[in-house]
Amino acid sequence: MRRRAFRFFAAAFALAVGLSAQDAAPVVAIVKGRVFPVTRPPIDVGTVVTRGNKIEAVGPYDSTPIPKGATIVDATGCVVVPGFIELHNHTGVSLSELNDMVFQTNPEFRVVDHVQWKTAPMRVAVAGGVTTLLCIPGSGTNMGGFGVVMKTWGKSPEDVVVRFPGALKVAQAGNPERGSGEVGAGRMGMNWVIRQTLEEARRYHRSWEAFERGEVQKPPQKNLRYEPFRGLFRKEYPIAVHTQWFQVVQSTIRILKKEFDLDPFVDHGEWEGYLNAPELVKHKIPAALGPREYDYDQKQAKFLGIAASYYWSGLSGDDIGVNTDSPVIPQEDLPYQVAMAIRLGLPEDVALKAVTINAARMLKLEHRLGSLEPGKDADVCVWTGDPFDPRRRTKTVVVDGEIAYDADRDGVLF
Amino acid sequence: MTRIATASFSKLFAIVALTPLLASAGAAQEASAKAPRPVAYKVRLALTVSGAPIEGAVIVVDGDKIAAIGKASETEIPFGADVVDLGDVVAAPGFVHAASFAFTSARDFDGRGKRDGGERRIADEIAPDRALLDRLAKNGFTTLNIVPPDGGVGGRGCLVRPVPETGRALRPEDVVFERDSCLAMAFAPRTSTKKFWSELLKKVDPKEAEEKSDGAPRSRASSSRPASRPSSGDSESRPTSAPAASKAADPRKDPKLEPLVDVLERKRAGLLHLAGPAALAHFEAILKEHEKFRPTFVLPPDSWAAVDLAAKYAKSVVLSTSASLRPDTYVYRFAPLEFVEKGVAVALIPETSAASAYVDYPFHLAEAARRGLEVDDVLRAATLTPAEILGVSDSIGSLDAGKRADVVFWSQHPLAPSARVVRTLAAGAVVYDESKEP
């Protein structure tokens, strides 16, 4: 009897705790701002309500109820946009841990094991309105390892991880080029090792598929080096390809897309890579551009905006992203990379998509990130004006439903 | 009008040669080129910088000057003037670069060196280049003060402006409109450079040196000199400092020292590049010694660390648009803001002397506004303040009647993120026109 009473009491207590925990989920209502949901038309005077780590409601201020007990963020005269997404970044790891250059390709390395997020640059990144990063290994070798998609703010190392693997980092030229006389001295050698590694990974993936279909009785031996490639071949996550020049974009299209049917996106896009835009369109490959936002074209004797050149060469406005390669460009300068892209000819409506929904789509996370819609992650930024106007700054930044930065509370950080 | 005036001669010649009808038109153009008619530019907004912005403004340009500026409804357009309605554009004065190394061989320098270049004129050394000149015009610059990049007394700067295509290689005299704009100096701390500066200033400012020191070493020095050296004229011009004057030659008569005397007497702009906060700390002893020597400091981004010291000795400073991080932290400090808060006039210049720096200059000016400066102050720091520092604010730096017609027409407010330059006038001539771009 006594025992039963105890059981009942314990169950009731657990229920109460559970309920109160649900109630305790933070509710934030950002009111009266000009809201840009990105995937829908702007709302002149709008409200965004977040509960827990998800967005609960987005709508006009007049018709969207504000839950009782919500923390109110007054965004009068401000612009409310989704948190920005960085597609090529090293802020989440210390620079000394960026490159393990053991072999020519090192897909076995994982950034996720040593992410750091409670750092000063990360705090300023949040203040700059950047809430999600694709943190990838360096381009010291042709495959640096698997990167992680992470938030810039969170409570624990697990809390900040959005998805691992985020993307495979491939670098087909430039930084991984070695001295002469060895494989990898030039682009032919580098492309050979990339092909060879991918070929082995595909063989591994196919042998497991055969086992899973029941065609083979004995399971293949697990191989940690090739295991993350399985999701890559299933197209669960993309390849971030560090490109710079025309030829590199060309080999991205030929090797990664045409030969191996993977989902690469052009990352760190620079120089005259835009000349490949028609081929990129044909193969549905998006491009993230930066850290260099302009190039001096000697033939035309004028400055070209790199993002603008990709756009005006035919790449869809839905397939353009912008990146900083932080710390090459400080992470908080992502909006100003975009501002430069605009100044040099990228249309403004494309610009907002570039660091929100387009970036989310490139990461295959558009169901969670990149726009202000109910059910998506509660990453919301309140700007004092147009986020791509260098005269403006953030007022409040909400990451996973909590106020990660507030200019009045924390001071203006940049 | 000015476009016709500057149309390439070969084009005119071709027109003349083609048909008699066109030939007469060509002749008319040529005639008008000699006495260009005034042009009235109508704009949505004119940011005068010297006064309040004017909505719906008209700017009358006659020759190389602004003849009139005001509201379109209140401003008389002279008879026979061409009216150019630019529509939805914003007019602003052209940017003035207070300390540029453009067209010199230097990129950056560290301020070391003990050059005694008072006679040197950088106007005799520059190699103007068309591509850079056009880039300046395209990005809103109408005046550059080119300074000799050398430690010590580098030499005399010159003022340069963009000019329309001449159809031949540019010559320095095409672009230089003031051959002697300022005296450029630089200091980086060394035992030898300190000695150099101390000795140099004693030559031009002996009186204060005499009063500060107890006089004993000076009298010994003068006794060792030949008695015939000082002239009677000297002692008359400096009756209060007979011992010093009797020993030193008049520095005004030495062409190397003369510009430095001008700087001391506030007759000439003096720009002193200081390599950093430490350089200023080391230079302070010299500044204390010579109360008349108060040049404008040209300082690097980390000079926020010496803002109190600099504010004590300089009424104006030249700073780049860069912010800098406090060492070992991720805390940004923005020197221009800190100087403005101390009441020091700030002229802003691009981040580096690299040609590409001009492309994103308006963008970095906008960032300066985010970092805390008022938008109007930012615009002033890029136009009128540098003109004041160089002592040419009566002719450039703002949109006012009587000033030189250095006008930049922007598609939006110049600090707006997607603002483009639509047209640039330098001394009334069209030096950039977006519609004529390939």
Interface residues (C-beta under 8 A of the other chain):
Chain A: A120 P121 R123 V124 Y294 Y296 Q300 A301 K302 F303 Y336 A339 M340 I342 R343 E348 D386 F388 D389 P390 R391 R392 R393 L413 F414
Chain B: A131 T329 Y330 V331 Y332 S356 V359 D360 F363 H364 A366 E367 A369 R370 V375 L415 A416 P417 S418 A419 R420 E437 P438
